[in-house]
Amino acid sequence: MFGLNGQQRFFVCDQPADMRKGFDGLSGLVTNYMGGALTSGDAFIFLGKRLDRLKILVWEPTGFMLYYKRLESGTFHLPKGQGASIHLSYSEFCLLIEGLEVQVTRRRKRFGSS
């Protein structure tokens, strides 16, 4: 299926990535730097050095998908976090994609969530 949804986990690489990297280069960053599992279905997000470009690498049942977005003006905001990757919720991911500032804060427990 084509698309990203709230059932996936989203991880942002904490260091700028070379936007010339494709499937293999970004896969190497996921396994060697971020410590992620490539075929988990998680979305791995990479920002360029100038913070105006973003790539998302996702495994789908038939292979990898690579999403690419370039802002015409302004920049993406790299959220603060600990470790090589920063975990985002789906709503935080949507804010990031729109070019809005994402602040990862303490999440309160909601009914029916664990």
C-alpha positions as CSV (number, residue, x, y, z in Angstrom):
1,M,0.0,0.0,0.0
2,F,1.2,3.5,-0.8
3,G,1.2,5.9,2.1
4,L,2.2,6.6,5.7
5,N,-0.1,6.2,8.6
6,G,-0.5,6.3,12.4
7,Q,0.2,2.6,12.7
8,Q,3.9,3.1,11.8
9,R,6.7,4.4,14.0
10,F,8.7,7.4,12.9
11,F,12.3,8.0,13.6
12,V,14.3,11.1,12.7
13,C,18.1,10.8,12.2
14,D,19.7,13.3,14.6
15,Q,22.5,14.3,12.1
16,P,22.0,15.9,8.7
17,A,22.2,13.4,5.9
18,D,23.7,13.8,2.4
19,M,20.6,14.2,0.2
20,R,22.4,12.6,-2.7
21,K,22.0,9.2,-0.9
22,G,19.5,6.8,-2.3
23,F,18.0,3.5,-1.0
24,D,21.4,1.9,-0.3
25,G,23.0,4.8,1.4
26,L,20.1,5.6,3.6
27,S,19.7,1.9,4.4
28,G,23.3,2.0,5.6
29,L,22.6,4.9,7.9
30,V,19.6,3.1,9.4
31,T,21.4,-0.1,10.2
32,N,24.9,1.3,11.1
33,Y,24.1,4.6,12.7
34,M,20.5,4.7,13.9
35,G,20.3,1.0,14.9
36,G,17.0,0.5,13.2
37,A,15.4,-2.6,11.6
38,L,15.0,-1.9,7.9
39,T,12.1,-4.3,7.2
40,S,10.1,-3.4,10.3
41,G,7.8,-1.0,8.4
42,D,9.1,1.9,10.5
43,A,9.6,5.2,8.7
44,F,13.2,6.6,8.9
45,I,13.4,10.4,8.3
46,F,16.5,12.2,7.1
47,L,17.0,16.0,6.9
48,G,19.6,17.7,4.7
49,K,22.3,20.0,5.9
50,R,20.4,23.1,4.9
51,L,17.2,21.7,6.5
52,D,15.1,22.5,3.5
53,R,15.0,18.9,2.2
54,L,13.7,15.7,3.8
55,K,13.7,12.1,2.8
56,I,11.7,9.2,4.3
57,L,12.7,5.6,3.8
58,V,10.1,3.0,4.5
59,W,9.9,-0.8,3.9
60,E,6.6,-2.0,2.4
61,P,5.7,-5.6,1.6
62,T,7.0,-5.4,-2.0
63,G,10.2,-3.3,-1.4
64,F,11.5,0.1,-0.3
65,M,9.7,3.4,-0.8
66,L,11.6,6.7,-0.7
67,Y,9.7,9.9,-0.2
68,Y,11.4,13.2,-0.8
69,K,10.2,16.7,0.0
70,R,11.8,20.1,-0.7
71,L,10.4,23.2,0.9
72,E,10.2,26.2,-1.4
73,S,10.9,28.6,1.4
74,G,11.8,28.2,5.1
75,T,13.3,25.1,6.7
76,F,12.3,22.0,8.6
77,H,13.0,22.0,12.3
78,L,15.1,19.1,13.6
79,P,13.5,18.0,16.9
80,K,15.6,17.7,20.0
81,G,16.1,14.2,21.3
82,Q,18.6,11.7,22.7
83,G,20.5,9.0,20.8
84,A,21.1,8.6,17.0
85,S,17.3,8.7,16.3
86,I,14.4,10.6,17.6
87,H,11.1,8.9,17.9
88,L,8.1,10.9,16.7
89,S,4.4,10.2,17.0
90,Y,2.2,10.4,13.9
91,S,0.9,13.8,14.8
92,E,4.5,15.1,15.4
93,F,5.5,13.6,12.1
94,C,2.7,15.5,10.3
95,L,3.9,18.8,11.9
96,L,7.4,18.1,10.7
97,I,6.3,17.4,7.2
98,E,4.4,20.7,7.1
99,G,7.6,22.6,8.1
100,L,6.3,23.4,11.6
101,E,8.4,23.2,14.7
102,V,8.1,19.9,16.6
103,Q,8.9,19.8,20.3
104,V,8.9,16.3,21.7
105,T,7.4,16.6,25.1
106,R,6.1,14.3,27.8
107,R,3.1,12.4,26.5
108,R,0.2,11.9,28.9
109,K,-1.4,8.5,29.1
110,R,-4.7,8.4,27.1
111,F,-7.6,6.0,27.6
112,G,-7.0,2.7,25.9
113,S,-3.3,3.5,25.1
114,S,-0.3,1.9,26.7
